[in-house]
Amino acid sequence: MQDVSTLVAQAREGRPRAVARLISLVEGASPQLREVMAALAPLTGGAYVVGLTGSPGVGKSTSTSALVTAYRKQGKRVGVLAVDPSSPFSGGALLGDRVRMSDHASDPGVYIRSMATRGHLGGLAWAAPQAIRVLDAAGCDVILVETVGVGQSEVEIASQADTSVVLLAPGMGDGIQAAKAGILEIGDVYVVNKADRDGADATARELNHMLGLGEARGPGDWRPPIVKTVAARGEGVDEVVEALEKHRAWMEERGVLAERRAARAAREVETIAVTALRERIGDLHGDRRLGALAERIVGGELDPYRAADELVAGLTEG
């Protein structure tokens, strides 16, 4: 058992090993997890969480690395959660993102962590919300969360970030993908990366047209900007940071930032509660209560919904 209070104090001092140990406790669903979260709670709320998502090959890792460079020039401490696909052999992250961000490995003002999805849908690891809290409490000013390549249903980053950045690239059919994946609904800032390629202007125009066909926006509503970048050369990255800061200011001015964070906390509480309930239900397999309900359904005495109601009532009372 590790001394949680010591680990938290060391993490606040910026010691990477302490941060790593705390995130490992989170990922491993340690028995100390509740103690860790209780210790971190008063220390959170200062970090700006930026999510980056997009189809595979659009340059998410390169863009993330370029944003780290830009924020470090401003003197800000940066945390990076790079969510990798899970290895089919070990269940661990494949670490591709950390390799591509090796330029920042020796910078004490940057903490980079690869996390495995472990089969969790939505492009994020299940422990991402708690890992974000660890980096927040550790004093990171900005936390960049890079997801795995997303598909039609994998847009969960919008529920975990203060600002969501959607990356596209020319020549990849991203216009059609944008309409299919629903990313037009989650993006706060859109980035057309690899803008030195043919078709970048056309991609930006098509995206702008699609955004114009979206929800009607009133005066003062946020209209997501479209920024063209060549992240590999650092071109356009300052404009992305400027767009992010404008969105943050807009949210703070209208109370949207507080609303998003409250909604995020509510989802986290709901997830923890549902997980606990699911574990209790899992313990019922072979239990006489579940078997008795099943027999009544087969005998036509009870329908599955009424049976579920009785089961939930029994669990909550117990």
Disulfide bonds with the S-S distance in Angstrom:
none
